[in-house]
Amino acid sequence: MRAQFLDTIAGGLGGKTQMKLITLNRSPQVWAALKELNDSTWPRFLLNADVRNWSSIYTVFQRFQLLVLDGCNLVAAGLSVPFEWNAGLPPPSTIDEVVYSARWPLMSTGVLCALGVLVRPKYRRQGLSRTILLEMRNLSQKYGLHGVLAPVRPSLKHEEPEESIESYADRRDETGRLWDPWLRVHEELGGERLGFTNAAVSVNGSISEWESWTEMQFRETGSYCIPQGLVPINIDLKSNRGAYNEPNIWYYHRVDP
């Protein structure tokens, strides 16, 4: 069924090539392409977030990185790490906590924590994000984990940076579906919304660093909306610092291990 679904997507792209889905440990030489996809997908400032051990996804946790190849080209990926957690506990406070504590094998009950789904612009709106999330659930089940825990970064929240994450997450269209496309996918696939974090990742830098990351100029102390920022950043000229705390929404997809 998996191959058939990917064949359908390939056919929608013209049917010239055959898509396939593998994990990074089956093709470790692709790690450089995966890092390039990661670095080109996130906003530049997020590449400087306070997340320890992020590079471990390319080395220690290769078996948990899903890759979608169109011929020999990496076109999409699902990043995840195994994490000790169960549904009776509150979700983690930060993504740094998850990545820093990730290990394999786990010592107790665990889940797969979905760190991100990356899709090249040309291949977006083809259903690949939904496919990868489903495959993350299958991967979780394969390794005897209890589900997928995801700190979800809403795909269109940057258009409303001054709206609270709680208010934004409840937006629905006239049919009753969640307004944000990525939140909608999680809900329609049976994900359970667990709560919010106002600082899933934090980015701190000097004024010159922020001006480089955003291609903006900051001449006064205050709050500024930045490109692709889910909330404004706080700029303090006196201390020469800019601080950004990104909100995410925790969703949990249960599976039978």
N, C-alpha and C positions, 0 to 999 in steps of 0.2 A: 504493500500500500504506500510506503514511504517513497519508493522509486517511482511509482505511478504518479504521485502527487507532484514530485519534482519534474517529471517528464511533462506534466501539464503546464507548469510554469515555463519550462524551456520552450514548449510549443508556442506559448503566448509571446515569447520574445523573438519568434521567427523560426524556431526549430532548427537553427543552423548548428547548434552545439548541444551537448548533453550535460546537464547539470548533475553533480553528484555531491553527496554530503558525507564528510569524513570527520574524524577527530584529529587533532594536531599530532598526537603520538603516532598516527599511521603515516604521517607525512611531515616529519619534524623540520624539513628544510623550508617549509612554508612559513616558519615563525617570523622571518623578516617581513614578508608580505602582510602577515597578521599585525605586526607592530606598526607598519605603515598605514594600514587601514584604521587601526585604533587612533593613531596620531592625527590622521586627516579627518576623522569623523567628529571627534569631540571639539567643542570650542577651545581655542588655543589656551585660554586661561585655565581651563580644567586640567590641562596636562601638567599644571603646576600645583595641583591639589595636594593636601596633606594626607596622602594614602601611602603607607609603608608597604614594601614588598610587592608592589604592583607587577614588577617584572617576573615574579614567580609564576604568573599565568603562562608565560612562554616557556618555562623550564620545568618546574616542579609539578605543575598541574596540566600538562599537555593533554591528558586523556579526557579532560573536562572542557576542552575548547572545541566547539563545533565550527566546521568550515564548510561553506558552500562554494564549490568550484564550478565555473562555467568554462569548460575546456580545461586549460591550465591556469586560468585566472581566478584569483580569490575575489569573490564579489560580495560575500556577506559572511558574518561570523556571529557566534554566540559565546560570550565570555562568562565563565562561572568557576566557582571554587567550592569544595566541600567544607561544611561548617557545622560545628556541634550546636544543635538547637532543636527544640521541639515545640509543638504548638501550644504547650502550656506556659511557655515563657513569653515575656514581652519581646518584640523585635529588637535587634541591636540598635545602638544609638547612631553609629556611623559606619560607612563603608570601610574606613580604615580599621575599625574593630574587626570586621569580617575578614578582610584580606590578611591582616597581621596574625589572626588566630587560625587561619585555614591550615589544614593538615590532612594527610592521607597515609594510612587509614585512620579513621576516626576512632576515638576511645569510647564513645557513647552515641546516643541517638543523634542523627544528623540529617541535614538537608543539603541540597545544591543551592548555593546563593548565586542568582543571576546578576552579574555585574554590568552587563550591557549587551544589546543586540545592535550590530553594526551592519549597515547596508550601503553599498556605493550608490550615489545619486541616480545613476542610470537604471538601477534595478529596484528602486523604491516603488511602492504602490503596486507590487506584483504578488503580495502575500507572503514574502519571504520572512518577515518578522514573526508572523503568526506561526509559520512552519518551524522556525528555529525555537520558538517558545515551546511548541509541542514536543520537539525533539529533546529539549532540555528536560522535560518531564519524563520522557522515555529513558534518557541517560540517568536521571535520578533513580528510576526504578531498576535499571540494570545493575547499579551499584548498591542496591539495598537501602537506599535513602528514602526518607518519608515525604519528599516533595521538593518543590522549588520555591524558595523565598526570594522575592525580588524587590529591591529598592527602586521604584519606578520613577524615571525622569519624564514627566509629561512632555509630549512632543511639541505642543503649541503654547505652553505656559509662558515662553519668552515673549509672546505677543501681549501678555497681560502681566507684566512684572510687578505691578503694584497691588494686584489682587492677592489676597491670602491664599495659601495652598489649599486650605480647607474649603474655602468658598469655590475655588476653581475646580477642585476635584468632584464637586457635586453638580457641576453644570451638565445639563442634559438638553438634547434637541427636542423638536416637536414630537418625535416618535417615542421619546423616553429613553433613547440610548445615550450613553455618556458622550459628551461633546468632544472630549479629547480623543484622538484616534488610538493612541497607545494605551491609555487607560481603558478604552472600550474593548480592545483586544483582550486584555487581562480579565475583564469582567465577563465577556462573552465566552471565554474558555474556562470559566468556573473559578477564577481566582477570588480569594477572600480578602477583602481589604482589612488590614489589621490596624492601621493607624498612620501617623505622620511623623516625620523627623524634619526639624527646621535646619539641620546642619548635617545632612548626609555626607557632604564633603565641604571642606573649608579651604579657601585660597587666600593667602596673605602675601602681600608684596609691596615693594616700594612704589612711589608714584610713577617713576620712570618705567618700572616693570609693567604696571597696569596700562600706562599709555602705549607701551609696545604691544601688549597682548590684545588691546581693544582698538587701537588706532584712534584713540580719543585724547583730548587734553583736559586736565583737571586743574583749574586755576583757583578753585575755592573749596573749602571744607564743606562737606555735605554728602547727600545721597545722590547717586547717579544710576540711571538705567543704561545698561550696556548691551551690545549685540549678543544675542543668544543667552543672556542672563535670565534666570527664572525669577530673580528678585534684584533689587538695586544693590550696588556696592556702597560701602561707607568709606569716604575718603577723608583723611585727617592730614592736612598739610603740615601742621606743627610737628607731628611725629613721623612724617614722611611715610605713611602706611595707608594701604587700602585693604579692606577686609570684605570678603564675600562668603556667605554661608548659604549653601544651596539646599532647598527643601526637596524631599522625595516622599513618595507614598509607598508604604509597604504592602505588598500583595503576597499571598501564600496560595500555592497550587498543591493540593494534597495528592499523593499517589499511594498505591498499595505496594509496599516494597517487596 
